[in-house]
Every structure is written in structure tokens, then in C-alpha cells.
Amino acid sequence: MRKFLRIPTSVAFAILLASQLASAQTTPTLSVNVASGRYPISPYIYGLASYGSTTNAFAQKISLPVVRWGGDGTTRYNWQYDSSNAGYDWFFMSGSGSNNPTPGGSADAMITSYQPGTSLITIPIIPYVNNSAAWNCSFPVAVYGAQQSTNPYVFVNGGACGNSIASNGDQLADSDIYANNLDNTPALQQGWVQHLVNKFGTAANGGVKFYQLDNEPFGWGNTHRDVEPNGTTYPIIVSLGQQYAATVKAVDPSANVLGPSDFTLGGWIGDTSQQNNEFAGIYYLQQMAAYDQQNGARVLDYFDEHYYFNFTDSASQLASTRTLWDPTYNGGTWVEQWYFDGPMQLIPRFQSWITQYYPGTKLSLSEYSIDSGQGTIVDALAEMDVLGIFGRQQLDLASMWSPPAPTYPIAFSFLMFRNYDGNGSQYGDTWVNSLSTDQTQLSVYGSQRSTDNVVTILVINKTTSAINTTLALSGANLPATANVFSYTGANLTQIVSGQTATIASGSISYNFPAYSATLFTFAPVIPVATTTGLVASPSPASVGQPVTLTATVTQSAGTAPPTGTVTFAYGSRVLKVATVTGAGVATYTASTNGLPVNTYGVTAKYSGDTNYVGSTSPSTAVSLQPAPTATTLGVSTDTVTPPASVTLTATVARSANGAIGTPTGTVTFYYETFALGSAPLVDGVATFTASSNGIAPNTYGITAKYKGDSDDVVSVSTPADVVVQ
């Protein structure tokens, strides 16, 4: 049955990248916007699978958030005897050889050893579990005859234990299942969960946080063929899962349950003829959702599967990470060809299943590996790429199989994310928008730490050549430099630190070495608070007199002088945008000509810059008063003989320092208190012609009196003498 993939909007950016990948390969450019596309990165994506291991030095070094008790060896674990059956993986060996086993002792030791990290515990749901701590096996040679291979180290009752394949190649059948096994029941597992709660507390109180429903159940017919020779079906897996999940929830409602935890490719598909023509994963989600609806209780919290990447060489190993997300990349698997009808897009595909069939369920890959086993730089880069993709694609939990040796290259993949400087500094816990124009060459994964706001940006060069390009940065106040931490093939035993990269014009220009991982870290500049003061001079001022506004910006800390601009305004009216000088001062000389007499509230608003926060001054009152004037009088002649006339000219001007503008109104000309006549001011000048006809000979003191207007004050000229002969 053909399935149609619904892609979540959270990966829409991948479509854009994919279109770019289709074009001719050019030097990629990178960009990170710290303020855009932000969402949490789950800390549980940095988990490790560690069944049977209590080595915690590396776990402490990376502050391991979750450790998994899982794998084939846990499927038939009986906590009461603290032992299991290894199945086909190791000659169907059962027991531990202990004469006095501690119930749950091995799991308890692992949980304790890895604290304060939390644990993921596998709960067996298979019908049979081991029945004794004594060494035993399902196919002793003494009972079943010669087999193709036998355990070279452990012998049961002096006899060899075989691999269940007869010498002639026939598959042997276990004729006495109860010789080494007993019936598994929800009550048995309830006892174990209760034991864990009693010892470590509930999940909500620091105890075991995660339980998964067995390990790769659709593969029981292979790994555990002694007790499940015909394998199982997904209806049975669902039924068992529902029973045991409900058992876990009954003991600890705060715990999280994962399932079906099945194997790569085939385990996701199952047998569609037994699953309502659905893929196993879809069928499982549907049935768990139906249980929820029928019982009013969610028993599945994480849809969980396993994934082992398919590759043959270094190039395909690095390319295989694209199967996690890329809508244009086909990994060449039979599932893509015959069932998915196209590229795997594993994480968005599983997320789309969840969205459609059981919304609210989280997604996990509790077992995965991209390790070639060769200990190469490519192993480390591929794992870093996987961890970066997990964060970007919003995966909720993952655990790599299995813990690396501390000096193994993949160990440095985890160190790059969990302790890149050796002092516990970690890659950020909040994703920020990060884009590469060609992720086949350069991958970029940007984040920000919530604890100190440090931005961490990992760039992975997947090519065999150095790439010189730019990383554009935006969405933050950028410092002058970024710290650089690098991991390359030149030194597989150390993340090299101590270098810096210049940040200029909002970008980093960098030469990324061949096959390398480069981590940039920087703390965005946090602007310091400022105060802005404003002084107006003169104040009060007269109409037409210029007023100088001086804004002074003072920072609360820091030594660099403020830069930027100051906006002088009266209400919503912008008077001037002035540049702040090196002394933190901005000035503007404002003209008052044409302004009416009034009191004006003026403010100065500082814009702020990379180092300083903007601030606004209190309103400063600028009082504008009528302008003082000066009137001068001129006469056309100072001696006149009747009946001749004399022309009187009065000039009125504003007298305040620097004042501009022309008074209006009228001027009256006087001889003592006798008004000779009046004339209007025209451009500050009033002219009146007086006749001497009939005037007795004498010396007359003439004055001109300006009567003022709404903006200008009255003024009187000094007398001018006119002699009438």
C-alpha cells in the first residue's frame, strides 16, 4: 500500500536547501540569524547505550544526560536473577554464573554509576525470560549435537554451547524452552519497576525517567529463535506493549514509555498484511492512540525506533546523514525503493506519522550508529553531523550504540557538543536559524546557551579540500571576535582551542580545513544602560532668537564612548537627528523664527548602539517670549523751509542676541505728545512724509514709536531734531 508523506513545517527550510543542492556545486556560504527560528534542543539527544557497562569517566566528562540499558541482551533479562539470555548474538548463553545474585543488581549499578544523568531501562515484553543466574544455554551440544560454532569461553556442565545451527546447516529447535526460561508476566515486570522506584524514586523525583518496551521485537524470530522460532506479529507486539506500558504507568505515572523500539528498515515496515495494510510504525501508533481513547490514558510517550546508517566508504558515510532529513537524497535502501517510493527523510517521516496518527507523542531513536569502526576523522564528523541534525530537526531522544573509548574519534563528537573546552562548556540548548547554501559540502548548526547567552556555531567541512568562505551573522549585537575550537585529522586526540576569528561587517571569513569541524563561540554584546540629559540655551528665549539644544549621553558602565544619534523633538515633531560625538554629546541650534510665544516641551532621544541601550531625556521646557525690539528714526533733512516736507523713516528690528525675523505692525511719529501720523511696517520699515506748511519756525524733536505685535515688544526711537526756518 503506497504511503504519502506529510512533511512538518518545522523542516520546510530543508526544501529550500534541497533545491540549492540540485544546482551546480559552488563554494557554499553560511548564515546564522540568532534571533530567528528559535526552538529548544532536547538534551536527551546526546544519549549513549551502555548495557552491562558501569564505566562513567567519559559520561561525567560529557555530563551524559541519558544512558540506555538496552540491546538484545536485555530482552530476556529477569531482574530477580539479575541475568538474561544473549540469544543468537552469543550462543544463547543464559545466566551470569553468580551463586547469589542481587535482584536488579546490574541495572541498579548502571543507574547509580551514571547519575546524575537519567536512565532508559528496557522492560521485557517477550513471553519468556531467563529463569536462573546459573550458567546455561539453549542449545548444548550434548543434547542437540554438533553445531557450526560453539562458545569458546564458557562451558555448561563441562559441555559446549552451540549457535543453534547444525553442522549440516539446519536450524535446530529448542525442545525444552522451560529448561532455561520462565513465563514473563506484567506482574514480574511490575515488581521490577516498583524496585526501581523504591530505590531511586519516581521519574518526577529523580528516578528512572524512561522505559522502553523491549528491544527490536519484530526480530525476536532471529535473535531469540529458541523461544520465538516463528517470530511474532505486530498485533501481538501491540497487545504486549499495551499491557506492559500500562504496568509501568500504574507504578510510576510520571515515567515515560517508549516503543516499539524496532530494528532498522524491516522493523519499521513489519508485515502489512497483518497490520491493516499499514506500515508497522503507523499501525503501532494507531493502536496506541486507540488504547488511549478507549481507556482515557496515554501509555506511550515516545514513538521509538532504531537506525543503523547504510554506507560503504567515507563519502557515502558523510552523505548518509542526509537520510535523516533531505527530501532529495535517496539512501538506496529497499525500503525507499519498494515502500517509501522515494527518499527516506527519516525524522520528518516519523514526525508526520505521529502528527497524523497519535499527536502529542514524542520521537526517539533509542539505538543508532554511523560508526565505521575504523576510528577515522570521518567517523567523528559524521557523528557530529548526526547530532547537529538531531537538534535542528527537533528529535526528542537518541542514544548511540555504544559508548566510545575516550580517545576514539567519535568521543570527540560528543565532546564538541558537551564539553568542547574541557571546562564543561556545551553547545547551546536553543536552535537558531542556520543555513548553508550547500550542506553536502559544509553543514552549519547554530545555537545559543540559555545559561549565559553564548552563541555556538558548528561548521563541518565534509570535503577533502579546504573551503574558504563567509559565515554571515545577524540577530545579535556582535563582538569583535569569536573563539574557535577545531577538530581535524591532523590531531585526532584533541579539540584544538586558543584561536580567534575576526567578526567584521557582520560576518566571519574563514578557511575551513578539509575534513574538519570548527566551532565558533561568542557572547553577544549586551548593551549597557544610559541616561540622556538635555539643556536648552538660552531659556527663556525671545521669538526669533536661536536656541541651542545640547544632549549629553552618560553610560552606566563601560569605557567606550557612546555612538549613534540623538533625535531632538517637540512632541511628535522631529526637530533634528544629530550625530553623537566622541564625548557622548549631540547638539542642535534651533531657529525660533515663526514660532508663536509659548512654552515648548523638548526631548532628546538617544538611539543606542552595539554597546549601549538607547534612552530619552526628561522633557525640557523652552520658554519663548515676545522679542525685544529697537526702533531707529531717520529724517530726509534736518532743516526745512515751509512749505517743504520732510520724510520720516522708522526702522524696527529685533534686538535680542542672534535674533532673526521682521516685526510687523505700525509706527506712529510724534512731536512731543502730538501724533504727526502713522505708517505700517513694510519689511521692518515705516515711512511718513510730514509737511512744514504753517509750522512756526522752531526746532522740533521728532520720535517714532513702534506699537508692537503678538511676537514683538513696543519700542520708541530716540528723538531726531528737525529745524523749521
Secondary structure, 3 states (H helix, E strand, C coil): CCCCCCCCHHHHHHHHHHHHHCCCCCCCCEEEECCCCCEECCHHHHEEECCCCCCCHHHHHCCCCEEEECCHHHCCCECCCCECECHHHHCCEECCCCCCCCCCHHHHHHHHHHCCCEEEEEECCCCEEECCCCCEECCEHHHHCCECCECCCCCECCECEECCEECCCCECCCCCHHHCEEECCHHHHHHHHHHHHHHHCCHHHCCCCEEEECCCHHHHHHHCCCCCCCCCCHHHHHHHHHHHHHHHHHHCCCCEEEEEEECCCHHHHCCHHHCCCCCHHHHHHHHHHHHHHHHCCCCCCEEEEEEECCCCCHHHHHHHHHHHCCCCCCCCCHHHHHCCCCCCCHHHHHHHHHHHHCCCCEEEEEEEECCCCCCCHHHHHHHHHHHHHHHHCCCCEEEEECCCCCCCHHHHHHHHHHCCCCCCCCCCCEEEEEEECCCCCEEEEEEECCCCCCEEEEEEECCCCCEEEEEEEECCCCCCEEEEEEEECCCCCCCEEEEEEECECCEEEEEECCCEEEEEEECCCCCECEEEEEEEECCCEECCCCEEEEEEEEECCCCCCCCCEEEEEECCEEEEEEECCCCCEEEEEECCCCCCCEEEEEEEEECCCCCECCEECCCEEEEEECECEEEEEEECCCEECCCCEEEEEEEEEECCCCCCCCCCCEEEEEECCEEEEEEECECCEEEEEEECCCCCCEEEEEEEEECCCCCECCEECCCEEEEEC
